Structures are given as C-alpha cells and as structure tokens.
C-alpha cells in the first residue's frame, strides 16, 4: 500500500447541518422535506425511530423511550441549529418541551421543533387562530392534538378525520381524497386556515390546489415543519 497525502476541507459555516428524526413507518417526510429544502446549501441528516405500524396513543407515547437513542445516531462532527422530530401526534402526547429536552440530551442542537410546534408558530406568523383540522387519525389520537392546539390559543372546532389507524394505509390515501376532504372543511366560513396533520400524508402537491379552491392558507405537518426549521436557521 502507498500511503497518499491529503488535506481536509473545512465545513461551510454558512451551511450548518439540520437533523431530522423520522418514524420507522413514515414513507413521505424525507421526500417532501428534501423538496422544501432543495434551494438550501444546508445538509439534512436523517435518523429513524422505531414506531408501531398501527397509530394509537399508547404506541405514540412509547416513542419517548427511543427518542434519545435515535437522536444520538445523527452525525456528531458539527452542532445543529435545529433538529426536527417528525411526528405531529406523538408531539401532542409526549409534549413539545419534553421532546426537545430528550433530543438535546444526546444531540448537540440549539433548537428542536416538530410539526405541532411548527404549525402553532406558522399560524401565529399568519395571524390566524381558527383552524379547520384534517386528520387521518382515530379519535384517541385526535383529541390530544386538538387539546394541544387549544392550549396554544388555536381553535379546531371545524374538524374531520379519515379515522385510519394503519400507517401503510395513511401514506396511500389518494391525492384526490386529501384535496376534497380539505376543501370540504376549509370552505367553512368560520375558519381562517386549514391544517392537514400527519407527516405520512402526501400533501405537498395538494397544497396549491386546496388553497386555490378555498382561498385560505393551507398548513400541513411537513410544510410547517420545513418552514419552521428554515426560520430557525435564519431563512427570512
């Protein structure tokens, strides 16, 4: 073997990495966030956390025990300005502050966000407080999410769900079904915007169609999470 010389190339200080904790069962979030971040130089590093194929409050709460280990698997060479935890419903059950504390216990990150925290921040940015909520979840999962929004001063009196507990089915809910359900809820005159919950729903391409039809802002788990992570990184 010939030992060859090399030099190290310094990291770009203007492009620190972002981290993302993705559920084992999620087939959507990585692709959608890659699209939302396509214009940024920041690398996005992803780790996975074990999750149940059936969505329930018990299964979502159980992720807290694996969250520190999942976050610890992100590359450690550089600190992160932000790490996103990609589960809306689990964040409402575990609590955003607790999620942040657990992730920061094993990952060097200044901030931790999640789709729930991000949606609240985005709604405040848009100065809306009356949301229509579209969810794929069963009722035992829906209620903690609605309670979390209410605690943040956001009403979800207009609310509908696909009532589907199986993640493999949630990800395959058709574009047309998402659009029509969102329009049905969002056109209600009581609401100022709509939030489509769940990182596993394929929503990116549905947003412009829904907005065009209801003439109101449309927030989704992945879109809000990407927006908040960009804001934290200084994108204006």
FILUM-640848 format. One record per residue (C-alpha): y, z, x. Coordinates in steps of 0.05 Angstrom, whole numbers. Layout:
{v:Y	w:Z	u:X}
...
END
This chain:
{v:0	w:0	u:0}
{v:70	w:-17	u:24}
{v:120	w:36	u:2}
{v:182	w:0	u:-21}
{v:253	w:27	u:-25}
{v:291	w:34	u:-90}
{v:356	w:62	u:-117}
{v:368	w:100	u:-181}
{v:415	w:70	u:-233}
{v:460	w:122	u:-266}
{v:458	w:130	u:-342}
{v:518	w:105	u:-381}
{v:557	w:168	u:-400}
{v:588	w:130	u:-458}
{v:520	w:117	u:-489}
{v:482	w:184	u:-494}
{v:415	w:182	u:-530}
{v:404	w:201	u:-602}
{v:340	w:234	u:-625}
{v:301	w:226	u:-690}
{v:243	w:267	u:-718}
{v:202	w:223	u:-764}
{v:148	w:244	u:-813}
{v:77	w:220	u:-796}
{v:74	w:187	u:-864}
{v:142	w:152	u:-861}
{v:137	w:76	u:-853}
{v:210	w:60	u:-866}
{v:262	w:102	u:-830}
{v:252	w:75	u:-759}
{v:264	w:3	u:-781}
{v:324	w:20	u:-825}
{v:358	w:64	u:-773}
{v:346	w:11	u:-719}
{v:385	w:-37	u:-764}
{v:441	w:13	u:-777}
{v:448	w:27	u:-702}
{v:439	w:-45	u:-678}
{v:511	w:-50	u:-655}
{v:509	w:14	u:-614}
{v:490	w:19	u:-540}
{v:460	w:88	u:-551}
{v:385	w:91	u:-544}
{v:347	w:121	u:-602}
{v:287	w:163	u:-583}
{v:235	w:180	u:-637}
{v:183	w:234	u:-644}
{v:134	w:245	u:-701}
{v:117	w:308	u:-740}
{v:52	w:319	u:-779}
{v:63	w:312	u:-854}
{v:20	w:311	u:-916}
{v:3	w:245	u:-950}
{v:20	w:280	u:-1016}
{v:90	w:306	u:-1026}
{v:93	w:378	u:-1050}
{v:138	w:437	u:-1039}
{v:82	w:472	u:-1000}
{v:70	w:413	u:-954}
{v:143	w:403	u:-941}
{v:154	w:476	u:-924}
{v:95	w:474	u:-877}
{v:131	w:425	u:-831}
{v:176	w:482	u:-806}
{v:117	w:507	u:-764}
{v:111	w:440	u:-728}
{v:184	w:422	u:-721}
{v:197	w:456	u:-655}
{v:137	w:423	u:-622}
{v:157	w:354	u:-649}
{v:228	w:361	u:-623}
{v:202	w:383	u:-556}
{v:167	w:315	u:-547}
{v:234	w:278	u:-544}
{v:252	w:257	u:-473}
{v:286	w:313	u:-435}
{v:324	w:277	u:-380}
{v:390	w:278	u:-418}
{v:421	w:321	u:-472}
{v:431	w:293	u:-542}
{v:496	w:294	u:-581}
{v:454	w:292	u:-645}
{v:382	w:294	u:-668}
{v:364	w:274	u:-739}
{v:307	w:305	u:-778}
{v:284	w:250	u:-824}
{v:264	w:286	u:-888}
{v:311	w:298	u:-946}
{v:266	w:340	u:-989}
{v:239	w:384	u:-933}
{v:310	w:398	u:-911}
{v:326	w:425	u:-981}
{v:266	w:471	u:-978}
{v:269	w:494	u:-905}
{v:346	w:494	u:-905}
{v:392	w:452	u:-861}
{v:414	w:511	u:-818}
{v:342	w:532	u:-805}
{v:323	w:460	u:-787}
{v:380	w:458	u:-737}
{v:360	w:525	u:-706}
{v:287	w:505	u:-698}
{v:302	w:437	u:-668}
{v:353	w:467	u:-619}
{v:301	w:518	u:-597}
{v:263	w:463	u:-559}
{v:312	w:405	u:-554}
{v:378	w:403	u:-517}
{v:422	w:376	u:-573}
{v:492	w:395	u:-594}
{v:481	w:378	u:-667}
{v:423	w:369	u:-716}
{v:430	w:333	u:-781}
{v:385	w:309	u:-837}
{v:392	w:265	u:-898}
{v:413	w:322	u:-943}
{v:466	w:349	u:-896}
{v:488	w:277	u:-883}
{v:493	w:259	u:-957}
{v:536	w:320	u:-970}
{v:582	w:301	u:-912}
{v:585	w:229	u:-936}
{v:601	w:249	u:-1008}
{v:658	w:294	u:-983}
{v:683	w:237	u:-940}
{v:685	w:192	u:-1001}
{v:716	w:249	u:-1043}
{v:663	w:245	u:-1097}
{v:629	w:304	u:-1130}
{v:590	w:276	u:-1189}
{v:527	w:241	u:-1164}
{v:472	w:205	u:-1200}
{v:408	w:223	u:-1164}
{v:349	w:175	u:-1159}
{v:287	w:207	u:-1130}
{v:215	w:186	u:-1121}
{v:192	w:259	u:-1122}
{v:153	w:303	u:-1170}
{v:193	w:358	u:-1205}
{v:173	w:416	u:-1158}
{v:206	w:377	u:-1102}
{v:265	w:351	u:-1142}
{v:291	w:419	u:-1163}
{v:304	w:447	u:-1093}
{v:342	w:383	u:-1076}
{v:386	w:388	u:-1137}
{v:398	w:462	u:-1124}
{v:420	w:446	u:-1052}
{v:469	w:393	u:-1077}
{v:496	w:442	u:-1129}
{v:506	w:495	u:-1075}
{v:549	w:444	u:-1038}
{v:591	w:430	u:-1099}
{v:558	w:365	u:-1118}
{v:531	w:356	u:-1189}
{v:469	w:315	u:-1204}
{v:470	w:320	u:-1279}
{v:450	w:247	u:-1284}
{v:382	w:246	u:-1252}
{v:319	w:204	u:-1253}
{v:254	w:202	u:-1214}
{v:194	w:156	u:-1203}
{v:153	w:221	u:-1203}
{v:107	w:196	u:-1148}
{v:73	w:245	u:-1101}
{v:35	w:197	u:-1055}
{v:75	w:175	u:-995}
{v:36	w:110	u:-986}
{v:58	w:90	u:-1057}
{v:130	w:114	u:-1048}
{v:141	w:67	u:-989}
{v:115	w:9	u:-1031}
{v:159	w:19	u:-1092}
{v:187	w:-51	u:-1103}
{v:258	w:-71	u:-1087}
{v:269	w:-92	u:-1159}
{v:245	w:-25	u:-1185}
{v:293	w:12	u:-1139}
{v:352	w:-31	u:-1158}
{v:340	w:-28	u:-1233}
{v:329	w:48	u:-1233}
{v:392	w:59	u:-1191}
{v:434	w:14	u:-1236}
{v:408	w:50	u:-1298}
{v:431	w:117	u:-1270}
{v:493	w:94	u:-1233}
{v:526	w:58	u:-1290}
{v:533	w:123	u:-1328}
{v:608	w:135	u:-1335}
{v:600	w:209	u:-1316}
{v:581	w:194	u:-1244}
{v:625	w:173	u:-1185}
{v:569	w:151	u:-1138}
{v:494	w:149	u:-1133}
{v:447	w:180	u:-1082}
{v:378	w:148	u:-1073}
{v:335	w:201	u:-1040}
{v:276	w:194	u:-992}
{v:274	w:163	u:-922}
{v:209	w:128	u:-940}
{v:240	w:86	u:-996}
{v:261	w:16	u:-973}
{v:334	w:19	u:-993}
{v:376	w:-17	u:-941}
{v:374	w:-85	u:-974}
{v:382	w:-55	u:-1043}
{v:449	w:-21	u:-1030}
{v:495	w:-82	u:-1035}
{v:461	w:-106	u:-1099}
{v:467	w:-38	u:-1132}
{v:540	w:-30	u:-1111}
{v:557	w:-99	u:-1137}
{v:528	w:-83	u:-1205}
{v:555	w:-12	u:-1215}
{v:620	w:-18	u:-1175}
{v:609	w:51	u:-1145}
{v:588	w:77	u:-1077}
{v:514	w:79	u:-1063}
{v:486	w:130	u:-1014}
{v:414	w:132	u:-991}
{v:377	w:180	u:-946}
{v:372	w:132	u:-887}
{v:442	w:103	u:-895}
{v:474	w:172	u:-900}
{v:434	w:198	u:-841}
{v:454	w:139	u:-798}
{v:527	w:146	u:-819}
{v:529	w:220	u:-802}
{v:494	w:211	u:-735}
{v:545	w:157	u:-717}
{v:603	w:203	u:-738}
{v:576	w:259	u:-695}
{v:571	w:211	u:-636}
{v:645	w:194	u:-645}
{v:640	w:129	u:-683}
{v:701	w:121	u:-727}
END
